[in-house]
Amino acid sequence: MPTPPRPRPRPRPAPQRGGTVRPAARQTARRTGGSRRPARPRWGTRIVTTVSVLVLGVGGIGHAVVTGLDTGINRVDPFRDMKNRPESGRGMNLLVVGTDGRDKITAEQRKKYRLGGAPCNCTDTIMLVHVSKDRERASVVSLPRDSYAEMPEHVDTTTGKRHKPHPVKLNAAYAEGGPALTVRTVENMTKVKIDHYLEVDFTSFMETVDVVGGVEVCTARPMKDSHTGLDLPVGTHKLDGGQALQYVRSRHIDGAADLGRMQRQQRFLAALVDRATSSGVLLNPVKFRKATSTMLNSVRADRNFGTREILALGRAMQGFAPASSEFTSVPIGDVGFHVKGIGSTVKWDDARATKLFRLLREDKPLAPHRPKRPKTTVVAVDPKRIRVQVYNGTHAKGLGDKVDKALHDIGFDTTRAPQNGGSGQVKHTYVTYDPRWDRSAKSLQAALPGAELRPVKGQGATLKVMAGDDYKGVTAVRAEETHRGKFGAVTGDQVVCP
């Protein structure tokens, strides 16, 4: 038999700005990948993080599969002639910019997903993505496009006019000086050295979500937004590309407005990471190439970000998972900071922002450490705020005490004095509630699988549980709100569906 050909050696990772990529020592069987804002919808946030998931999550994919993908990337040189840059820190920093590309959306899509308005040569989102030196954590920090910024001296790429340093909104940096001025401005504001630049058009977002097979989100309350057409009942939903775009754009669902929209964006990005790492996309060469090429067709990147860098990052980030990603926004001091000639801007909280960016330079996590806990169902109302009276509707002695204790142990404010439900034998467990406390009732129902809800007008704030023969135990639930620490950061596993 002829001697089989020797396997080709893997290419050595190329040096990068800000340091050299070194493969992580720990090897696992799973190859995975990983990579919320003021006044207007930020479509680019979803796009750029999708790129982070697909471009950085290449572990296990052969060189032959990804070779040539970078030929579809348009190249820019944002670091040309840059001087007086910040010192390199630990890890790697990518500036990811989402630009308006709705001119590529079809008329049918514009109508169906309510994507009106004219396209512009502007940035929709600016994000700083930090990948830790050990390649086990990615920190995503959003920089609001309306942030108050001090523009450095530059030549306007449109008019050719030379400008002295002057105050602007952050997104004006791209309009006046393109990628180079954007990088300079962000580095001046954050004192974080940018190693790579990625610029993404949001138009391929829907296609990418469809390529990975859709993304699952869970809602603890109905979500309806007449502006975007979003209409989701309570429960778990698998969104296709168009529905995903509606979900992440919506900010007219409740009084939370932009804060609520930002939290939904975090949930979606975490779910996207979870989907990409668990669906086999990153391990299937055909699916991976299709998903990645879909994104890279609309990407512009610096000249040093190519196939070798993608492969090196992918091999180094083996074992990456939702818990390895964290999301936050730069701390805000004033959301309506008025500047003469510019109007209302978003002023950062300088002291807290300085601390946040120092943590990035020092390669430290932003989200607070928390002990691992079993997965729980997300509900709209904190169990601690729900008063419950338990009744034993069966002849089984001690069932009332058992149900009361179980609900109390997972956080509900039970009376600790269960009562008998009468002489009858109740087959099915049910909950009676005053319709004014319907959200509390649904939260309690989530903890009692199969329980029926029965509205009783005038019952008051205390919910009543009638335990029947079918009682099989309780399911742990947690409030929709999560602890976000000093900088409001959450890890991806805190916000994905259980």
N, C-alpha and C positions, 0 to 999 in steps of 0.2 A: 504493500500500500504506500502511496506517496506520503511524504511527511507533511502534516498539516501546517499551514502558515503560522508563524509566531504572531501572537497578538500585538497590535501596535501599542506602544506606550502612550499613556495619557499625556496630553500637553501640560507643561509646567505653567502654573498661573503666572500671568504677566504682572509686573509691578504696577501699582496704581498710585495715583496722587493720594497722599495721606497715609501710605503704608502698603505692605505686601499682604496678599491674601494667603492664609495658611489653612490647610484642611484641618477640621476638628479631629481630635484623636478618637473621640467616642463614635463608634459605628452602630447603626441600628438598621433593622430591616425595612423601616418605613422611611420613604423619601417624601419630604413635605416641603411646603413653601409658605412664605409670609411677606409680607412686604418688607368737633362737631361744631357752626361757624356763623357769624352774624347775619346781617340783614337779608341777603338774597340767596336763592338756591345755589348750591355749589356743586354742579354736575361733575366737575373735574375731580373732586375728592374721590368719587367712586372709581373713576377711570384710573387715576394714578395709583391707587392702592391695588386695583386689579393688576396693573403692570408689576407692582411689587410682588404680588403673589406669584404671577406666572414667570416673570423674568428672574426673580431670585430663587424660585423653587425648582431647580433643575436637577436636583440630586437623583442619581440613578438613570438619567437619560444619557445615552452615548454621544460621543463627540460627532459621529457621523450624522446623527439626527438633527443636531442644532447647527452644524456647520452650514453656513449659507444664510441662516436666518438674519444675521446682522447685516447682510447686504441689502435688506429691505429697509434698514433704518436710515433716515436722512441725518446727515452729520452737521453739527454746529461746533463752533470753537468758543465757548463762553469764558475760557480762562486765558485767552490771548492778551498778552501785554499787561496782565494784572500784577500790581505791586502792593506792598504793605498788607499782605494777606494775614489772617490769623494763623497762629501756630497749629500744626496738626495735633489732633487728640487721639485717643484710643478708639479703635473701631473705624467704621466707614460711614460717611455722610453723603446722602443723595438729596439733591434739590429736585423735587418732582413738581412740574408745573402743568396744570390742565388748561388748555385753551379752548375758546369757543369754536365749535366746528359744526354748527347746526345747518350750515349750507349744504352738507352732505346727507341730511335727513330727507327722506322722500316726503312728498306731499301727503301721502296716506298716513305715514307715521306722525307727521306734524299734527294732523287732525285727530288721529286716534289717541295720541299721548299728550296732546295740547302743548306742543312745542312751538309756540309762536315767537315772534320777534325776529329782528334782522341779525345776521352774524356780525362779529366785530373782531378786529385784530387785537385781542386783549386776553389777559389771563383770567380764567374762571376760578382757579384754586391754586394756592402755593403751599406746598407741604415739605417739611424737612423730615426725611426718613433716616434714622440712625440704626445701623446694623452693628451689634456689639462685636468686639474683637474675637470672642469665642464663637460667634455666629449662632448663638442660642437665643437671641432676643432682638426684636425689631421695635423701635420706638417711633411712632408717627405723630408729629406735632404739626397741627394746622396753623398757618399764618393768615389771618383774615385779609382778603384782598383790599379792604378799605382801611387797613392799618395805617396810622400816621407814620410816615417815614421821612428821613432826611436823604434826599437824592444827592449822590456825589457828583462832582463836576464831570460832564460828559458831552458828547456830540450827538444830537438828535438824529437817529437813523432815517427819519422820514424827511425832515426839513434841512438837515445838514448844519443846523445852527448849534453853536457851542453854548452850553448852559453852565452857569455857576451852581454851586451847591444850593439847594432850595427844598422846602417842605412839599410833600406830595402824598397821595395815597399810594400804597405799595404797588398796586397793579399798574400804576403809571410807569413804573420802571420798564416793564416789557413794551408798553406802547411807545416809549421814547427811545429805548436803547436795546430792545430785544433781550436775548438770553444773557449776554455779557453784563449788561447793566443790572439785570435782575439778580444775578449771582453777587455782584459787587454790593448791591443794596442790602441783600439778605445777610451777607457776611458782616457788613458794617453794623447791622442791627443786632445780630445774635452773637458775634465774635466766634462763630463756629465755621471752620474751614470746610468748604464744599469739595468733595472728592469727585463726584460725578453729577451730571445734569441729565434729566429725562424730561421731555416735553411731550404731552399726550393730548390727542384730539378725542373728545368724549363720544364721537359718533359711533365708534366700534364697541361701546359698552354693552349695548343690548345683544350684539352678536356674541360677545365673549361669554356673557351669562348663559346664553343658549348653548354654546359649545361645551361648557362644563356640566350641562344637564339641568340648569336651573339652580336656584339658591333657596333654601328653606328659612323662613322667619316665623316667629311665634308672636301673637298679639294677645295681650291680656284684656284689651277693650276694643270695641269697634273702631276702625280707622276709616274716615271718610273725608275727602278733601275735594271740594268742587273745582278748585283751581287746576289740579292735576288729573282728576278723574279717579283717584285711588278710592277703592271701596272694599275693605276687608272686614269680615266679621271676626268675632273672637275665635281663636284657635291657631292651628299651625297651617301654614300655607307655603307651597312651593311656587316661587315666582319665576316666570320666564323673563327674558330681557326687557320687554316693554313694561311689564308690571314692576320689575325691579327699579326701572328708571322713575316710575311714578312714586314708588315707596320712598326712595332716597331724596326726591325733590319736595315732597309734601311738607308744608309747615303751617297749614291752616286746619289742623285736626282738632286742636284744643288750645287752651290758654297758654300752654308751654311754648308755643310758637317756635322760634329758632332753637331754643334749648331742647325741646322735644325732637325737632328735626335732627339736631346734632347727635342725640342719643340713638335715634333710629339709624343714622348713618353708621355709627359705631357698631351697632348690632349687625347691620348688613355686611360690613367689611369683615367682621369676625366670622360670620356665617360663610362668607365667600372663601376665607382661608380654610375653614373647616371642610367645605365642599371640595375644594381643590386638593386637600390633603387626604381625604377619605374616599373619594370617588374613583381613584385610579388614574385620573388625568395625568398626574405627574409621573406615573410609571408606564403608561401606555404611549409608546413612541408616536403612533398615529394621532391619538387625541391630543397629546402634548404639542406636537408640531402644528396641528390645526389651530389650537387655542392660542399658542404663542404667536404664530404668524398673523392671526387676526389682530392682535394687539400691536405687534411691531410694525404693521403696515401704516400705522398712524403715529409712529413715535419719531421724535428727533432726539439725538443723544450726543454727548461729547465724543470726540474721536477715539478716546481710550477705552470706551465701554463697548466691548465686542464679545465674540463667541467665547474666547478664553476666559474673560472675566465672568461671563454668565455661568460657564461650567465650574470655575473655581468656587464661586459663591454657592452654587448648588451642592457641590460635594461637601463644602464646609458646613452647610446648614442642614445636614441630615438630622432627622429627629425633630425638625421644627414643627410646631403645632399651634393651635389657637392661643393656648396659655403663654406662648412665647412672644406674642404680639401685644403691644399696648398702645392706646390711642388717647390723645388729649389735644387741647388747643392752647395757644399761648395765653397766659393769664391776662385778663382785661381789667383796666382801671376805669375807663370811661368809654361807653359805647356811643356817645354823642359829642365827642371832642371837636369843637368848631375851630376851623382854621380859615382865616380871611383869604378869599380868592379860591378856596378849595371846597369849603362847606363842611359837613359833618364827617368826621373820621372816627376810627376806633383806636383809642389810645391804650397802649399796653400798660400793665402794672409793672413798672420798671424793676422794682426790687424783686418781685416774685419771678418775673421773666428772666432776670439775670441768674437767679438760682437754678431755674429750669435748664437753661442752656449750659450752665456750668456742669450740671449732672450729665448732659449729653457729652460734653468734652471729656469728662472723667469716666465715661462709659458705665454709668450707673443707672439702675432702673428708675422709672418715674412712678409706676403704680406701687401702692403699699403692699408689703408682704402680707399674705394671709394664709392661714392653715387650709389644707385641702379639706373639702367637705363633699358629701354625696350630692349628686345632681338633684336639683329640685325644680318643681314647676313654678314658672313665673306667674304671679297674680297681680291684680290691679291695686289691692288694698293690703297693707301690712297686717298679718294675722294678729299682731299685738293690739291693733285697734278694733278688733272684732270680738264683741261680747257674745258668748255662747252658753245656752242652757241645754243640757243633754237629758234625754228621756230614754228609758229602756222600754221598747215596745214589744218585748218578747217575754217568755217565761224563763229565759236563761238568767240564772242568778249572777249578779255582778257585772252584767254586760254594760250597764250604765256607767259604773266606775271605770271600766276598761276603756270605753269610748272617751269619757271625760279626760282621763289621764293621757290617752294617746294624742288628743287634740291639744291639750295643754303642753305636752312635751314638744310639739312642733311649733309652738308660739301663740296659739289662740288663747284669748282671755276667757277661759271657761269659769263657771261659777264654783267648781269643785264640790258641788252638791247636786249630783244627778238625781232624777226622780223617776218613778215608775210611770209608764204611759197609759195605764189603765188595764182592764182585764183582757182586752183583745190581743190577738197575736198578729203583729205587723210583719208582713213578708218583706217589703222593700223599704229600705232606709230613705227618709225624706227630710227636707229642711223647710221650715216655714219662716217667712220673713216679710217685713214691711217693704212694699215696693220702693219706698224712699231709700232703702239700703240695698238696692239690687246688686251693686258692685261688690259689696261685702258678701252677699249671698253667693255670688258666682265664685268668689275667692274661697269660701268655705266648701262649696261644692267640689272644687278642684282637689281639695284634701280628702274628700269622701267619694272615691270612684263609684259611679253608678247611682249616686244619690239623686232623688228627684227634688226639684224646687217647687214650692207651693206658696204663692203670694197671699198674704193676709193683711188687708188694710188696717192700720191702726195698731199693729202689734208693737211698734216701737223699735228701738235700736237693738234690742237683744234678739239674736237669731236662735231658733229652736231646732235641735236635731232629734229626730225620732229614730232610734237605732232599730233596724229590723233584722229578720233572719239572714238576710244576704250580706250583713256587715262582714267585711273581710280585713279590715284595718284601714289605716290612713296613709296618704301620700304626702311627703314633705313639700311645703310650698314656701316661697319667699317673695317679698315685695318687689315690684318692678324696679324701684330705686336701688342703686348699688353704691357701696362706699367707694369714693373716688380719690381719697387721699388729698395731699396738699395741692396737687396740680390738676385734680379732677381726672386723673388717668385711670383707665380700666384695662384689664387684660382681656383678650379675646374670649376666653372660656367663661367669663362672667356674663357675657351677653348673648351667647348662642343658645338655641333651643336645647333643652335637656333631652 
